[in-house]
Amino acid sequence: MELSRDVNVALAAVYPWIGSPGVLDGLAASGARWIRVLNESGIDFQASFCDRDNRATRLIGRNLAINGLSANVIRSRFEELPLDDHFNAVDIDPFGSPASFAEHGLALTYPRGLLCMTATDTQALCGSSPTTAARRYDARVFMSPCYAEVGIRTLIGHTARRAGTFDCTVEPVLCHAVDHHYRVYLRKVKGARRSDSALKERMGWLRVGDMGEQTWVLRDRGERGDIGPLWIGPLTDPDVARKAAAWAERNMEERKRTIKLIRTLAEEAGAAGYHNINEISGILKRSPPPLETVLEGLRDMGHTASRTHFTPLGIKTDAPHRDLLDVISSRPCQ
Ligand SMILES: C[S@@+](CC[C@H](N)C(=O)[O-])C[C@H]1O[C@@H](n2cnc3c(N)ncnc32)[C@H](O)[C@@H]1O
């Protein structure tokens, strides 16, 4: 949780807000997430904290007072907040799935603002519970070699489709899967044509072959056994991610894990999917080579290749699967 809140602070500190970034922490509990941003980011903004629970709103009031801060504190169901007010960031951090709050969150967010969502129903999103995923996210999700990324892409895909219902779409700015939850920061983009092209060019399906090969395809409908529909566009705005990493290095020097996470997010290769070299080595019936030598081998062949934050044993690459298998087969084992 601390790690996720660190990332939140670093991102809020560098995000190119339009005007003063009024923020709504929509399911705020103690308010800790955005109180930390108020205290640590160095940006000046008007914050509103909402929770349906009386004890939570009292606690938020106390936490604001302890920190010498003032903000609006609202006791309400998030879904009942009037749409008269709009915010540059709306945060949805429920117990479990954010899916049922996404549409109201998008409606409350200004264009170019951020919809920030946490999902803790990782079993549904990553494919361990296909029936729940079908019900909550209107998607077919099964276990796959890159299950954590599938989870994030399913969540974004669902949100992009909901945004389409009122002629908007989303662009991911930063997304991570750590400490048993997923967190996505999505820029809201207005316009029916932008929405149409996102749904046409950024939504698709994943097919996984017997040798672990991943085929990500743009298509309206999946075929039997395919996973989707899911977001197959970029997961990161590299410029914002690099700025957030630099900010964290300057201002959170002692938070090594946070800096490493944001740096990895900023440097992850853009290709969809990641490959676990232990799993592929298992398919090839051999011991895995050191990860660095696989990355070097792929880069020597002219492909992009990077580590991924999704797993320490994972790599992201645009190499054809055949080249990945060749490199893993030909490098000496650890
Ligand atoms: C996981 S906690 C939020 C954690 C918080 N964002 C943090 O970082 O500490 C979920 C909160 O959502 C509140 N909640 C659940 N459903 C809600 C709803 N429909 N509207 C507003 N608040 C809700 C709960 O009372 C609880 O305090």
The ligand as an ORCA input file, in Angstrom:
! r2SCAN-3c Opt
* xyz 0 1
  C     -10.389      0.160      0.369
  S     -11.115      1.458      1.266
  C     -10.346      2.891      0.609
  C      -8.899      3.015      0.972
  C      -8.334      4.384      0.777
  N      -8.454      4.889     -0.578
  C      -6.878      4.417      1.211
  O      -5.974      4.611      0.403
  O      -6.656      4.219      2.407
  C     -12.732      1.536      0.616
  C     -13.612      2.611      1.235
  O     -14.702      2.780      0.359
  C     -15.849      3.096      1.117
  N     -16.993      2.803      0.258
  C     -17.447      1.590     -0.159
  N     -18.475      1.731     -1.011
  C     -18.664      3.061     -1.162
  C     -19.570      3.844     -1.939
  N     -20.472      3.268     -2.727
  N     -19.468      5.180     -1.884
  C     -18.550      5.784     -1.081
  N     -17.684      5.093     -0.300
  C     -17.730      3.750     -0.352
  C     -15.732      2.244      2.346
  O     -16.477      2.794      3.417
  C     -14.212      2.270      2.589
  O     -13.881      3.284      3.500
*
